[in-house]
């Protein structure tokens, strides 16, 4: 989706019938489309192709001959069995950038295991460090492992395109959920690798910075710090964590969130409310940053999704196109990209190698 935001023509290949699994991930649904699917599929065209049909697989081979990038998320070796592996398709197009997204990587003891966000989050240690201090591990509220992997894949594709300008050849990118999430362990990983320190759950607190958590964390310049030598430095505050946080929490309970926000306004002290999702999209800065993007969907009508996180000074990406229906662009792609005749397209539709969804 990010590549589409930046101007790439993205063709989403779905199986005829049900299509992408996330189309059924609801409620809520907007008309027949799940809000989940709508959230990550703008700026894409959809073609419905049966990869198990010989003619369907041939369509993908022909598309790779004219495309710059192919992204896939099959278990390693599965597409090779269909004649659509990297070695096979790079023979069709040596400049092809082939990005594989899997659970654990292309090789290794777990390579053939299916991977999902929650499983990778558990295996990678993310769940182990997330949750209340005295409670059980918790899955993050959104699929952070999936999202991080998508961001890594986006960066890898951009780097591969740049490298291709130098070498004239494409490359196979191995991107996986496990590696992406372990890479995001950041200082938690460094603490263990260099000091042998096992991580624990801290709720909203921070292991190495005090105060740094819900409510009390903003009170860094109060009289409490100035009057108490034992709170003068962060090292001392870490040592005296429990006493300091108890004192701060008692003080913060004496006024409302709005009162504290007003008190800290203009002070230079970092502070922010814990917003509900409704409050997030009412925030003036969220609106100013263009993070609410509206568009007309062929069956769902007017929809809104989160807009791009990055803006550029010298250009603006073109306006968004709505998430597609299953196979909405099958005939268009076969005709305009692969130059298929009407008779060939008709034959493919009749053989069920492909499917076309007519827009109302």
PLY file of the C-alpha trace (Angstrom):
ply
format ascii 1.0
element vertex 360
property float x
property float y
property float z
element edge 359
property int vertex1
property int vertex2
end_header
0.00 0.00 0.00
2.85 2.39 0.80
4.36 1.75 -2.64
0.96 2.62 -4.11
0.86 5.81 -2.05
4.18 6.74 -3.64
2.84 6.29 -7.16
3.49 2.65 -8.00
0.89 0.77 -10.02
0.02 -2.12 -7.70
-1.78 -5.21 -9.00
-3.16 -7.42 -6.23
-3.54 -11.07 -7.22
-6.42 -12.80 -5.41
-8.00 -16.21 -5.69
-11.39 -16.20 -7.42
-14.35 -16.37 -5.07
-13.31 -15.50 -1.52
-10.26 -13.45 -2.43
-7.99 -12.05 0.28
-8.74 -13.62 3.69
-9.01 -10.19 5.31
-12.11 -9.41 3.24
-13.99 -11.64 5.71
-12.35 -10.30 8.88
-15.24 -8.56 10.56
-17.38 -7.10 11.91
-17.46 -4.26 11.28
-18.35 -4.43 7.61
-19.04 -1.50 5.31
-21.58 -2.91 2.88
-19.95 -6.23 1.91
-16.37 -5.14 2.64
-14.62 -5.58 5.99
-13.19 -2.42 7.51
-10.03 -4.47 8.08
-9.56 -5.04 4.34
-10.38 -1.43 3.52
-7.67 -0.24 5.92
-4.69 -1.58 3.96
-5.73 -1.94 0.32
-6.11 1.52 -1.20
-4.28 2.32 -4.45
-4.40 -1.27 -5.69
-5.97 -3.03 -8.63
-7.34 -6.53 -8.08
-7.16 -9.43 -10.50
-8.73 -12.79 -9.65
-6.49 -15.58 -10.91
-6.52 -19.30 -10.09
-2.82 -20.08 -9.65
-3.54 -23.81 -9.66
-4.93 -23.51 -13.18
-2.12 -23.84 -15.78
-3.33 -20.79 -17.65
-3.61 -18.84 -14.42
0.01 -19.52 -13.54
1.01 -18.53 -17.07
-0.67 -15.14 -16.61
1.52 -14.48 -13.56
4.63 -15.48 -15.50
3.71 -13.04 -18.24
2.99 -10.27 -15.75
6.41 -10.69 -14.16
7.90 -10.10 -17.57
6.59 -6.53 -17.57
6.57 -5.74 -13.84
9.35 -4.37 -11.65
8.46 -6.06 -8.37
6.66 -9.19 -7.20
5.69 -9.58 -3.53
4.44 -12.93 -2.23
3.70 -14.50 1.14
3.60 -18.24 0.48
5.43 -20.88 2.52
8.92 -21.27 0.98
8.90 -23.54 -2.06
5.15 -23.42 -2.68
5.33 -21.01 -5.62
8.32 -22.90 -7.02
6.05 -25.96 -7.29
3.74 -23.86 -9.46
6.60 -22.69 -11.65
6.52 -19.25 -10.03
9.64 -19.33 -7.85
12.36 -16.68 -7.99
14.76 -18.75 -10.09
12.02 -19.49 -12.60
10.66 -15.97 -12.88
14.05 -14.27 -12.92
14.65 -16.29 -16.07
11.62 -14.55 -17.56
12.69 -11.12 -16.28
16.29 -10.81 -14.98
15.44 -7.33 -13.64
12.62 -8.65 -11.45
12.73 -7.79 -7.75
11.10 -10.74 -5.99
10.18 -10.09 -2.35
9.16 -13.11 -0.27
7.40 -12.48 3.04
7.19 -15.54 5.29
6.91 -16.42 8.95
10.50 -17.45 9.59
12.59 -17.04 6.44
13.43 -18.99 3.29
15.78 -21.44 5.04
16.36 -22.81 8.53
14.65 -25.21 10.95
11.33 -23.33 10.98
11.23 -22.21 7.36
8.32 -24.49 6.48
6.20 -23.42 9.47
3.28 -21.10 8.75
3.63 -17.71 10.40
1.05 -15.30 11.73
1.42 -12.03 13.57
0.43 -13.33 17.01
2.67 -16.41 16.73
5.67 -14.39 15.58
4.97 -11.86 18.32
5.14 -14.67 20.86
8.20 -16.44 19.42
10.13 -13.18 19.00
9.73 -12.14 22.65
7.41 -9.22 21.89
4.58 -10.67 23.98
6.98 -11.54 26.78
7.81 -7.87 27.30
4.27 -6.53 26.74
1.62 -6.38 29.44
1.11 -5.37 33.07
4.04 -5.71 35.44
2.32 -8.38 37.52
0.19 -9.91 34.76
0.34 -12.23 31.78
1.92 -11.50 28.38
-0.33 -9.42 26.13
-0.66 -9.17 22.36
-0.29 -5.55 21.18
-3.58 -3.93 20.19
-2.70 -3.93 16.48
-0.69 -6.43 14.44
2.65 -4.75 15.07
4.70 -7.67 13.73
2.79 -7.68 10.44
3.06 -3.90 10.19
6.79 -3.85 10.97
7.41 -6.57 8.38
5.53 -4.59 5.76
7.64 -1.53 6.52
10.86 -3.56 6.29
9.66 -5.04 2.99
8.87 -1.57 1.64
12.36 -0.34 2.52
13.97 -3.45 1.06
12.09 -3.06 -2.23
13.13 0.58 -2.51
16.76 -0.37 -1.82
16.57 -3.17 -4.40
15.22 -0.78 -7.03
18.16 1.54 -6.37
20.61 -1.37 -6.51
19.11 -2.48 -9.82
19.95 0.91 -11.30
23.60 0.10 -10.57
23.69 -3.58 -11.56
20.89 -3.92 -14.10
19.67 -7.05 -12.32
16.93 -7.87 -9.87
17.25 -9.69 -6.55
15.39 -12.06 -4.24
14.45 -10.42 -0.91
13.95 -12.67 2.13
11.66 -10.77 4.52
10.01 -12.53 7.45
7.95 -11.87 10.56
10.45 -13.34 13.02
13.44 -11.30 11.82
11.40 -8.12 11.61
10.12 -8.39 15.17
13.42 -9.50 16.71
15.04 -6.51 15.01
12.48 -4.30 16.75
13.52 -5.54 20.20
16.07 -2.73 20.13
17.59 -2.00 23.55
15.78 -4.98 25.10
17.87 -7.25 22.88
21.03 -5.26 23.61
20.44 -5.56 27.36
20.42 -9.34 27.07
23.13 -9.77 24.44
25.61 -7.53 26.26
24.66 -7.80 29.93
22.79 -11.11 30.06
19.76 -9.31 31.49
16.44 -11.05 30.90
13.59 -8.68 30.08
10.37 -8.38 32.06
7.04 -6.66 31.64
6.78 -3.10 32.92
3.22 -2.16 31.97
3.44 1.41 30.67
6.68 2.10 32.56
10.24 2.08 31.22
12.95 -0.15 32.62
15.74 2.42 32.38
14.01 5.82 32.59
12.04 7.13 35.58
9.50 8.68 35.49
8.34 7.47 32.06
4.84 5.97 32.10
1.13 6.71 32.20
0.17 9.75 34.33
3.25 10.33 36.51
5.77 10.40 33.69
5.11 14.02 32.80
6.01 15.36 36.20
9.73 15.76 35.56
10.17 19.41 36.52
8.09 19.62 39.69
9.15 20.65 43.17
9.33 16.96 44.07
12.51 16.64 41.98
14.00 19.93 43.01
13.53 19.32 46.74
14.57 15.67 46.91
18.26 14.90 46.21
17.46 11.22 45.76
15.48 12.11 42.62
18.03 14.49 41.09
19.34 12.19 38.34
17.73 9.46 36.27
20.05 6.88 37.83
18.83 7.89 41.30
15.21 7.90 40.14
15.59 4.36 38.77
16.99 3.28 42.15
14.10 4.95 43.98
11.44 4.08 41.41
8.67 2.78 43.70
8.77 5.66 46.16
8.89 8.33 43.44
6.08 6.84 41.38
3.88 6.44 44.44
4.41 10.11 45.34
3.72 11.26 41.79
0.64 9.09 41.33
-0.91 10.46 44.50
-0.30 14.01 43.31
-1.65 13.38 39.83
-4.89 11.98 41.19
-5.69 15.37 42.68
-6.49 16.99 39.31
-8.11 15.97 36.01
-6.32 15.17 32.77
-7.50 18.48 31.31
-6.11 20.35 34.32
-2.71 18.72 33.98
-2.56 19.32 30.23
-3.29 23.00 30.80
-0.75 23.20 33.62
2.05 21.76 31.47
1.17 23.72 28.33
4.17 25.77 27.25
6.40 24.33 29.98
8.56 22.23 27.67
7.56 19.09 29.54
6.47 16.28 27.17
2.87 15.40 27.95
-0.14 13.87 26.24
-3.51 12.33 27.07
-4.39 8.67 26.63
-6.83 9.12 23.76
-9.61 6.82 22.75
-9.74 6.12 19.01
-12.61 8.61 18.74
-10.44 11.22 20.43
-7.48 10.40 18.17
-9.39 11.36 15.04
-10.76 14.49 16.69
-7.22 15.73 17.38
-6.47 18.90 15.36
-2.91 17.72 14.64
-4.16 14.40 13.26
-6.45 16.26 10.88
-3.71 18.73 9.95
-1.32 15.88 9.08
-3.81 14.49 6.57
-4.27 11.25 8.49
-7.94 10.94 7.60
-8.29 10.06 3.93
-11.74 9.85 2.38
-12.73 8.29 -0.93
-15.70 6.79 -2.76
-15.88 2.99 -2.87
-17.91 1.26 -5.63
-20.13 -0.68 -3.18
-19.42 0.74 0.28
-19.95 4.37 -0.70
-18.00 7.05 1.14
-15.25 5.49 3.26
-12.36 6.82 5.31
-8.98 5.26 6.04
-5.76 6.39 7.69
-3.68 8.47 5.28
0.06 8.23 4.56
2.35 8.88 7.53
4.98 10.71 5.47
4.71 13.96 3.52
7.15 15.44 1.02
8.09 19.07 0.44
8.51 18.89 -3.33
5.65 16.64 -4.43
2.36 15.23 -3.30
1.27 11.69 -4.13
-1.79 11.52 -6.35
-5.19 11.20 -4.74
-6.03 7.74 -3.40
-8.09 5.16 -5.23
-10.46 3.00 -3.16
-9.70 -0.60 -2.21
-10.81 -2.84 -5.09
-13.51 -5.45 -5.35
-12.30 -9.02 -5.93
-11.20 -9.21 -9.55
-12.43 -5.71 -10.31
-9.55 -5.09 -12.73
-8.95 -8.55 -14.20
-10.09 -7.73 -17.73
-8.43 -4.30 -17.62
-5.04 -5.76 -16.68
-5.23 -8.60 -19.19
-6.18 -6.17 -21.96
-4.07 -3.12 -21.13
-0.98 -4.65 -19.51
-0.70 -8.01 -21.30
-2.44 -6.96 -24.55
-4.76 -9.98 -24.55
-7.50 -9.99 -27.17
-11.17 -10.06 -26.23
-11.44 -13.66 -27.43
-8.57 -14.82 -25.23
-10.00 -12.99 -22.22
-13.42 -14.54 -22.84
-11.86 -17.99 -23.01
-9.96 -17.43 -19.75
-13.14 -16.33 -18.00
-15.08 -19.33 -19.30
-12.34 -21.73 -18.21
-12.38 -20.13 -14.72
-8.66 -19.48 -14.88
-9.62 -15.90 -14.02
-12.68 -14.05 -12.78
-14.00 -10.54 -13.27
-16.12 -8.63 -10.76
-18.39 -6.12 -12.42
-18.58 -2.77 -10.64
-22.20 -1.72 -10.00
0 1
1 2
2 3
3 4
4 5
5 6
6 7
7 8
8 9
9 10
10 11
11 12
12 13
13 14
14 15
15 16
16 17
17 18
18 19
19 20
20 21
21 22
22 23
23 24
24 25
25 26
26 27
27 28
28 29
29 30
30 31
31 32
32 33
33 34
34 35
35 36
36 37
37 38
38 39
39 40
40 41
41 42
42 43
43 44
44 45
45 46
46 47
47 48
48 49
49 50
50 51
51 52
52 53
53 54
54 55
55 56
56 57
57 58
58 59
59 60
60 61
61 62
62 63
63 64
64 65
65 66
66 67
67 68
68 69
69 70
70 71
71 72
72 73
73 74
74 75
75 76
76 77
77 78
78 79
79 80
80 81
81 82
82 83
83 84
84 85
85 86
86 87
87 88
88 89
89 90
90 91
91 92
92 93
93 94
94 95
95 96
96 97
97 98
98 99
99 100
100 101
101 102
102 103
103 104
104 105
105 106
106 107
107 108
108 109
109 110
110 111
111 112
112 113
113 114
114 115
115 116
116 117
117 118
118 119
119 120
120 121
121 122
122 123
123 124
124 125
125 126
126 127
127 128
128 129
129 130
130 131
131 132
132 133
133 134
134 135
135 136
136 137
137 138
138 139
139 140
140 141
141 142
142 143
143 144
144 145
145 146
146 147
147 148
148 149
149 150
150 151
151 152
152 153
153 154
154 155
155 156
156 157
157 158
158 159
159 160
160 161
161 162
162 163
163 164
164 165
165 166
166 167
167 168
168 169
169 170
170 171
171 172
172 173
173 174
174 175
175 176
176 177
177 178
178 179
179 180
180 181
181 182
182 183
183 184
184 185
185 186
186 187
187 188
188 189
189 190
190 191
191 192
192 193
193 194
194 195
195 196
196 197
197 198
198 199
199 200
200 201
201 202
202 203
203 204
204 205
205 206
206 207
207 208
208 209
209 210
210 211
211 212
212 213
213 214
214 215
215 216
216 217
217 218
218 219
219 220
220 221
221 222
222 223
223 224
224 225
225 226
226 227
227 228
228 229
229 230
230 231
231 232
232 233
233 234
234 235
235 236
236 237
237 238
238 239
239 240
240 241
241 242
242 243
243 244
244 245
245 246
246 247
247 248
248 249
249 250
250 251
251 252
252 253
253 254
254 255
255 256
256 257
257 258
258 259
259 260
260 261
261 262
262 263
263 264
264 265
265 266
266 267
267 268
268 269
269 270
270 271
271 272
272 273
273 274
274 275
275 276
276 277
277 278
278 279
279 280
280 281
281 282
282 283
283 284
284 285
285 286
286 287
287 288
288 289
289 290
290 291
291 292
292 293
293 294
294 295
295 296
296 297
297 298
298 299
299 300
300 301
301 302
302 303
303 304
304 305
305 306
306 307
307 308
308 309
309 310
310 311
311 312
312 313
313 314
314 315
315 316
316 317
317 318
318 319
319 320
320 321
321 322
322 323
323 324
324 325
325 326
326 327
327 328
328 329
329 330
330 331
331 332
332 333
333 334
334 335
335 336
336 337
337 338
338 339
339 340
340 341
341 342
342 343
343 344
344 345
345 346
346 347
347 348
348 349
349 350
350 351
351 352
352 353
353 354
354 355
355 356
356 357
357 358
358 359
